[in-house]
Amino acid sequence: MKVEIQPDVRDIAARLGADVPYALKALAGQLADDPDMGRPSELPGVLTVAVDGDMFDDCPDLSVGYIREPDRIEIRFLKAVGPSTISTGAPDRDREQGGDPSGDLVSAATAVREVADAWGRITGWLKDNAPASYAALRAGASPAAIAALEEDLGIPIPVELRTLWMLTGGDDGADGWGCLPGNMALMNLDAVAARYRLKMGAQTQQAVLNAGRPEEERITVWEATRIPVIALGPADHTMGLYLDAATGYLGFFSREVEAAGDVLDTLVTYLEETADMLEAPALAARDKPGLIGGTLIWLSSINPAHEERWQPLSG
């Protein structure tokens, strides 16, 4: 579903806060997958949907109005909900404390844009070339669902991960294959919570064993700041990648004790490299993408029984 944003709506978004344009873009991605997510308004033919401003650093709560047509959606209205609708810079609290949040705001806004752009490249490629893999992606998670997960984990969810989850709530897999390198799959929010609780439970048990050991002999099973994000497969969450909310880097998790300093990329660079490999497979170094019918299959973990049917991508 094509989603268009009226120019005057973009102008209003730019005045409401640094992150409002990116919140609007994330909402557009959700509407493309779920065009009926809004509720009828007092205006004939106009649906409205709310955006939780707490999902972004500089964004008030928003009410967005749109019109749905058979083949397109047009976002026509945007307003802030609640007091102080126009962003004028740093909050008084930050000024009183002598802090300058402008760098953090710019960094957060940049992360939102980069995740949205990279994921848009990936899903655009899937839609055109691997429709089965595209169809396996869930619609974006609601701000309320992400906020509930954040409360469950007890740690702040980084803005780049919140943005990704607002664009898609997980990958159910096509024929058992995830769409990310290694045929891995973005975990849904329930799986994230379950795996996090399992890992933290293991760390609690390990802490009992560590109590009688010298500090240099103590074993860390899991850090509270690690958020499971990507699993070995849609139905196999025993191994995968976590995002460390403290450092912003991805790392491996498995059934075993994780090695210290096992760092891969940021979420942004991981998504950007995935998009690069799909768009220019001849230059792909980490893994090789290909197709079996309408399903994206990465060569590194393909089942030998399927190799004859696997068609490498050209370009």
N, C-alpha and C positions, 0 to 999 in steps of 0.2 A: 504494500500500500504506500503510495507516494504521499509525503507530508510536506506541505508548504507553509512557511511562516511569513505573514504579511510584513512589509518593510516598517510600517509604523509600530508593529509589535516588537520588532528587533530594536527599534529606537527606544521604546519604553524599557525593554529589558536592560539595555546598556545603562540607563539612568538609575535603575533600581538597585544595582549592586554588581560588584565585579564578577560574581559567579552566576548571576541570573542568566546570561546568554547560554552558558554551558548547561545549567539546569533545564533550560528550555530545549536545548538540543537533545539532552538525555530523554526528556519527555517525548520529543518527536520520535525517537527511536522506539519507545514503548508503544506509542500510538500506531506506528507502522505495523507492529505485531498484533496489537489488540485495539483496533479502532473503536470498539464499543466500551472502552473502559470508563468513559465519562458518564455523568448523570445528566438528565434533562434539566435545562435551566428555565427561567421565566421567559426567555426569548425563544420564539418558535424556531425549531430546527437547530438550536445551539446546544451542544453538550459542554459540560464543565468538568474539570478535573483539578484536584488540589495537589500542590507540590509542597512537601515538607522542607522548609528552608533550612532546618537543622542539618540536612544532608550535605550542605555546602557551607563554606566559611563565611561568605559575604552574600547572603541571599535571604530575603524575608520569606515567610510563607506566601505562596502564590495561588491565585485562582486563574485558571487558563480556560478560555472558551474557544471551541472549535466547531466547525461544520463538517460533517461527514458526507461525502458523495460516493457513488459506487466505486470509483477508481482512485479517489484522492481524498485527503484531509486538508483543510485549510484552517490554520490557527489564526483567529481574528482578534481575540481579546486577551489582555493580560493585566492583572492588577495585583498589588501587594495586599495581603490580609493582615490587619493589625496596625499598630502605631508605627510612626517613623518610616515612611515608605521610600524616601529618597536617600540613597547612600551619600554621605558627605565626607567619607574618609574614615580614619581610625576611630574606634569606639572610645568614649570618654574613659572607660575603665582602663584601656590600654595606655591612653595618654597619661592618666594619673600615675600609672605604675612606671612611666618612663619608657615603655616599650614601643617599638615601631612595627606594627603587624603587616606593613605593606609588602615586605618581602615574602612573608608567609602567604598572603593573599594571592600574590602574583604566582608563587610556586604552585599553590593549590589550583588556581585557574588554569595554569599551563598543564598540570597533570590531567585535569578533567578533559581539556581539549585534546591532549595527546592520546589518552585512552579511547575517547570517542572516535577520533580519526582512525586509529589503528584497528579498532574493532569494526568500524564501518568498512574498512578495506577488506578485512577478513570475511565478514558476512556478505559483502557485495560480491566477492569472488565465489563464495559458496552458493549464493543464490543463482549465479550465472552458470556455474560449472559443476556443482555437486549438490543438486537440489535435495537429495535424501539427507545429506549432512546438515543442510540449512534447516530443513523441516524438523530436525531433532533438537534444535535449540529452543529452550523455553523462552517465553515472554519475560520481559524485565520484571525484577522483583519490585514490590511496592516499597516506598519509603518506610511505611509502618513495619513491614516484615524485616527490613534491614535494621531498623531501630530495635526491634525485638531481639534479633540475633546479637546485636551489639550489647544489649543488656544481659543476655544470656552468657556471652563470653566474658563480660566484665572488663573489656578493654576497648579503646576507641578503634573503629575500623578506618583505615587510611582512606583518604578521599578518592584515590585512584581505584581502589577495590569497590568502594561504594558506587562509583560511576559505572564500573563494569557490570556490577550486579543489577543496576537500574536498567542497563541495556539488555541484559539476558540473565535469567535466574538459574542457569545451568544448562548442561548438555546431556540429553538422554541417550545420545549415541544412535548412529545409523548402523544396523546389523551388528551392534556391539562395539563399533569403532567410534572413539572420540575424534573431534576435528582438529585437535592441537597436536604439535609434533610428538612423535612416539605413539600416536593414536590415543593420547591422553584426553581427558574430558574435564571441563570446568564443573566443579562440584555444585550441587544445589545447596540451598541454605540449610536444609534439614541434615544433609550429609556432613556439612561443615560443622554444625553444632555437635553431632554425634561423634565425629572423629576427634574433635577438640576435647570433649569430655573424656573420651577413652584415653587420649594421650595425657591429659592432666591427671587422670586417675592413676596411670602408670607412674607418673612423676611423684605423686603422693606416696605410693608404695615404695618407690626408690628412696625417697627422703627418709623413710624409716630405716632402710638398710644403710643409708649414708651416715646416720647419726653416730655410729660408733667408729667411723673411719676418719683418718686424717684428711684434711681439706684437699690435699693433692690427689687423694685416691677416690674422692667422691665422684659419682657418675650422674650426669644430667641426661634424663630421658627426654624431657620436653621443657621449653621455655613458655611462660604464660603469654608472651607477646607473639607467639607463632600462630598464624591462622591458616589452617589447611584450605587450599584454594583449588588445586588441580590434582585429579586422581589418575592412577594408572589406567583406568578405563571407566566407562559409565557405571559398571556394576562392581568394580574392584577399587575400594578406597583404602586398601592396606598400604599402598605406596603412592607417592606423588610429590607435589611441590607445595610448600607453605610460603606465605608472605609474612616476614617478620615486621610487625607494626612499629617496632622500635627503630629498625635500621632502614626499612623500605626495600630490602632485598629478598629475593626468593632463595629457597634452599630445598634440599631433598628431605622427605620423611619416608620412613619405612617401618617394618615390624620391629627393627632393631633400634639400638640407641643411635641417635643422630650424631654424626661427627661434627665437632666444633668448627666453625668457619666455613661450612660447606655452602658457599654462596654462588648463585648463578647470575641473575640479572635483576633489575627492577621489573615490576610488572609492565611498565611502559616499554622498555627495551625488548622484553620477551614477546609482547604482542606485535611490536613493530617488526621484529625479525621474522615472526611467523607470517605476517603480511608480505614481507619482502620475498620470502621463499615461495609463497604461492604465486606472486606476480612475476617473479624472475627465477623459475625453478632451476635453470641452468647454473645459476650462481649460488644455489643453496648449499650450505656447508654442513649444518648441524643435522639435517635430515632431508630426505627426498620425497616430495609429494607426488602422488599419482591417483588414479581413479580405478575403481571397479564399479562399472555402471555409473550410477549417480551418487556414489559414496566416495568421499575423500579418504584415501588410505596412505599413511606414511610408511616408507619402506623399512625403517629401522626395526619395527616390531610387527611386521606382517607375518601372518601364519603361512608356513611353507606351502600348505595346501592351496593357498590362494595366489601364489606368485605367478602362475601362468596366466591368470586373468588380469593381473595388475598392469595398468597402462601408465608409464611415466608421463609426466607433463613435459611439454616442450615450451621453449621460450626463454 
